[in-house]
Amino acid sequence: MKLRVSPRLFSEVIYFLTPEQRKWVQKAGFSLLLEFQLEMLPAKLSYNVLQIFDHNSVSLKIKDKEINITEDDVFDVLGLPHGDLSIRLGTEDEYRERIDAWLAQFKYDKDQITTQRLVQVMRGQPVTENFKLNFLLLMSNALLGTTTSSYIERQLLRFDDDLDNLRKYNWPEFLLDYLVLATENWNRTTTTFFRGSLV
């Protein structure tokens, strides 16, 4: 099994964040991610865990035991903000101005933006709305879930609030919802790429 985006890429980006960028990440509620370090995920172990993961009950089934995976577990492992609000996404029309301003960072191939390209743009970038979106998209694609293609999942461009309010939202819930959908998809198809969070 394979991932489109290695969590190692996120580790590398964290290392190169400027003090100003790190300050915003802390303010946004993602301060525990500043300690994130992961070189690799063993493919065989990941595959075996997915074989015992039951997406209906969101649990690991080992013989006659069931280990539930909760939002608190996600927080303990990744330290994602665990606010009271569920994440909502607006429509593309509602966020057209934000999306267009974000796309303007990429002069060519605006429909084919990879995480590597996103990382290049983030290097030394001032803490603008675009940096905040770039961080959110990179974090999401590396740790929460990806698309079936090699280009980034952009749904969080439609995050339905001000980007300085990220800490108020329940990111573990979002991760688990995505994990369930990704597992259903992976079980249905013959692809070796897993879209959910293997971390």
Residue, then its C-alpha position, 0 to 999 in steps of 0.5 A: m500500500k502507498l500514500r500520495v503524500s508522505p507525512r515526512l514532508f510535513s516534518e520537513v516543513i515544520y523544521f523550516l518554518t520561520p519564527e513568524q510562521r511558527k507563532w501563527v501555527q501556535k495561535a491557530g491551535f496547532s502548536l503540538l504539530l510543531e513537534f511532529q517528527l515522522e520519517m516513515l510509516p512501515a507499509k506492511l504494518s500499515y496494511n495489517v492495521l487496515q486489515i483489522f480496521d472496521h470503518n463501521s465501528v471506527s475500531l480495530k478488531i483483534k480476535d474477540k476484542e475491539i479497540n475503539i478509535t476516538e477523537d481523544d486518541v487522534f488528539d493524543v497522537l497528533g495534537l490536532p485542535h479539539g474544539d467544539l465546532s464541527i468543520r463546515l465547508g462553504t461552496e466554491d461560489e461563496y469562497r471564489e475570491r479566496i480561491d482565486a487569490w490562493l491560485a494566483q500564487f501558482k503561475y502555471d499548472k493551477d489545476q495540477i498543484t502538488t504538495q512539493r509545489l505547495v512547500q516551495v511557495m511556503r518557504g519564507q512566505p509572510v504570514t498572509e491569508n495564503f500562508k495560512l491556507n498553504f499550511l492548512l492544505l499541507m497539514s490536511n494532505a499529509l496528515l488527514g487525507t488526500t485525493t486519489s490523484s497526485y495533486i493536492e486535495r483543496q476542499l479546505l480552501r472552502f473552510d467556512d470561517d476566518l482562518d484565525n478561528l481554526r482552534k475552535y473546530n474539531w479536527p479529530e472528528f474531521l480526520l476520523d470522518y475522512l478515515v472512514l470514507a477513505t477506508e470504504n473507498w480502499n476496500r471497494t477498489t483495487t488501488t494500492f493508494f490509501r487516502g486516509s490518515l495512516v498515522 
